[in-house]
Amino acid sequence: MKGLAVVVCLLGCAASGTAQEQSLTGKWMATVDFYGSPLFWKMELKQDGEKLTGDFSGDNVEGTYAGGKLHFLAKDTQGGSEELTATVVNGQITGTVIWIDGSDKEHPATRTFLADRIPVRPQGPVKTHEFVPTVFHRQFSALNKPVLTINPGDTIHTTTVDAGGADATGVRRSLGGNPETGPFYVNSAMPGDTLVVHIKSLKLNRDYAISTDGIVPRAQSQGMAVMMKDTGKGAKWKLDLAKGIATPANPGQHMKNYSVPVRPMLGCIAVATRPQQAAPGTGDDGSYGGNMDFNEITEGATVYLPVMAPGALLYFGDGHAVQGDGETTGDALETSMDVTVTVDVIPGKRPMEPRIENATHIMAMGENGSLDDALKEATENMANWLKDEYHLTPSEIGMVIGTAAEYRISEVADRNAGVVLKINKERLKGLSQ
C-alpha cells in the first residue's frame, strides 16, 4: 500500500489550487484501488444545477450533486456499471465505487475512490535541473518513488550507470540488468497524453566499455551456430573521448588496427507502465518504450511515448557508446553517460507504440516476439501517424509507405524483436500536415 499512497499523494499534489472550484464540470482523473493497485480512469462531468451527466472511463454518467454529496451511476454497453458515492472536500472527490462486471453481475466489487481535476500545464519560466542519482531502478514501475518533479519544458542534466550497474569511475552502484536513472514525475502529464523527450546531449564519461563477442541465436543459422560455438565471451573496448573512436582493448592479430566511430545512444528510455500490470523489467520493451536498443535514439532525436500513469514517470539508462543494427552480440558497447534531456507533454493524444523523430526522418517502432510481427506493428504505427498528423486516407497511406518506407532491424537480442519504419521528411514535404 505504500506505493499506492505515493501515487495517490502525487496525483493529489498535482491538483493543488483547485480547492475554490464550486462546479464539478470539467475533466478529472480518478484513482480506484483494486486490491492495493491503483487504476487510473478519466472522468468528465457536466453539472446543471444538481444534475450530473458525463463520462466515466467511457461509460455514460447520470447522477446528482448537492451539499457536497455526489452520487452517480455509469453504465457500459455490456450490462456493467459503476455506482459512485462520494463527498467533495477542498476540490477533491473521495468515496467508494461499486463496480459490476457485465459478465459477472453476481459478484459486485466495492472499491475506494479518489479523483482530482486534471491539472493544467504549469505556467512560468522553464528550469534546468542538475540531478545526481543515488538510486537506480530495474523495473519500469508506476510504484517507484519519483526522484524529481519537473514541469513540461524543463531540462534535466544527470548521469546513468552502465548495463552492469557501474558508474563513470567504474564503481558498481546497482545490480546489473540495465539499471535506470529516474523516474522523473512530469507535472500535468496524465494517461492518454504523450510524453515528449528531446535528447539534447549524450556524452561518454569514461574511457572504456564492456561487451561480448558472440552472435545471438535469433541471428544464427544452424551452420553459423556451429561456427560460433566458442564465442559469447566478454570483450572490453577502449573509448578515445578526444578522437571519438572505440578500439578493442585486447585485439587479436586481425583487429589490431580496427576502430569504429562512437555514436552515443540510450538503449533504454521509457515511461512507467499501468500499475495494474506486473511491472516489466528493464531488459524488456513494449508500448511504454523500455529496452528498445535502437541506435538512432541519439543526441538530437526526439522520442514520443504514451503516458500510462500520472506524471508519466520517465526512466532512461543503458547507455551505449556505439551499437550496430539489431544489437547482435546481445549487448552493445555498454558504458556510463552524461545525459541532458528536455521534456514536454502533448495533452489528449497518444501513440500506441513509441515514435522517434530527428532532423531527417520520422520513425515508428514495432516490438514483438517475431520479426514478422514487429514489422507489422511498425507499419501500423507509421500508418496511424500518417493518418493522424497528415490526414491521409488508407489508399494514400499505402502509396506513401510503398514509395518512401525504410525498414531497420533495431533489436534481435531480447525477448521481443524490434523493427523500425523510417520515412525521410523530404518525402513528406508535399503532404498537408
C-alpha positions, 0 to 999 in steps of 0.5 A: 500500500505504500506505493499506492499512497505515493501515487495517490499523494502525487496525483493529489499534489498535482491538483493543488489550487483547485480547492475554490472550484464550486462546479464539478464540470470539467475533466478529472482523473480518478484513482480506484484501488483494486486490491492495493493497485491503483487504476487510473480512469478519466472522468468528465462531468457536466453539472446543471444545477444538481444534475450530473451527466458525463463520462466515466472511463467511457461509460455514460454518467447520470447522477446528482450533486448537492451539499457536497454529496455526489452520487452517480451511476455509469453504465457500459454497453455490456450490462456493467456499471459503476455506482459512485458515492462520494463527498467533495472536500477542498476540490477533491472527490473521495468515496467508494465505487461499486463496480459490476462486471457485465459478465459477472453481475453476481459478484459486485466489487466495492472499491475506494475512490479518489479523483482530482481535476486534471491539472493544467500545464504549469505556467512560468519560466522553464528550469534546468535541473542538475540531478545526481542519482543515488538510486537506480531502478530495474523495473519500469514501475508506476510504484517507484518513488519519483526522484524529481518533479519537473514541469513540461519544458524543463531540462534535466542534466544527470548521469546513468550507470552502465548495463552492469550497474557501474558508474563513470569511475567504474564503481558498481552502484546497482545490480546489473540488468540495465539499471535506470536513472529516474523516474522523473514525475512530469507535472500535468502529464496524465494517461492518454497524453504523450510524453515528449523527450528531446535528447539534447546531449549524450556524452561518454564519461569514461574511457572504456566499455564492456561487451561480448563477442558472440552472435545471438541465436535469433541471428544464427543459422544452424551452420553459423551456430556451429561456427560460433560455438566458442564465442559469447565471451566478454570483450572490453573496448577502449573509448578515445573521448578526444578522437571519438573512436572505440578500439578493442582493448585486447585485439587479436592479430586481425583487429589490431588496427580496427576502430569504429566511430562512437555514436552515443545512444540510450538503449533504454528510455521509457515511461512507467507502465499501468500499475495494474500490470506486473511491472516489466523489467528493464531488459524488456520493451513494449508500448511504454518504450523500455529496452528498445536498443535502437541506435538512432535514439541519439543526441538530437532525436526526439522520442514520443511515448504514451503516458500510462500513469500520472506524471508519466514517470520517465526512466532512461539508462543503458547507455551505449557508446556505439551499437550496430543494427539489431544489437547482435552480440546481445549487448552493445558497447555498454558504458556510463553517460552524461545525459541532458534531456528536455521534456514536454507533454502533448495533452489528449493524444497518444501513440500506441507504440513509441515514435522517434523523430530527428532532423531527417526522418520520422520513425515508428517502432514495432516490438514483438516476439517475431520479426514478422510481427514487429514489422507489422506493428511498425507499419501500423504505427507509421500508418496511424501517424500518417493518418493522424498528423497528415490526414491521409486516407488508407489508399494514400497511406499505402502509396506513401509507405510503398514509395518512401518506407525504410525498414531497420532491424533495431533489436534481435537480442531480447525477448521481443524483436524490434523493427523500425519504419523510417520515412525521410521528411523530404518525402513528406514535404508535399503532404498537408500536415 
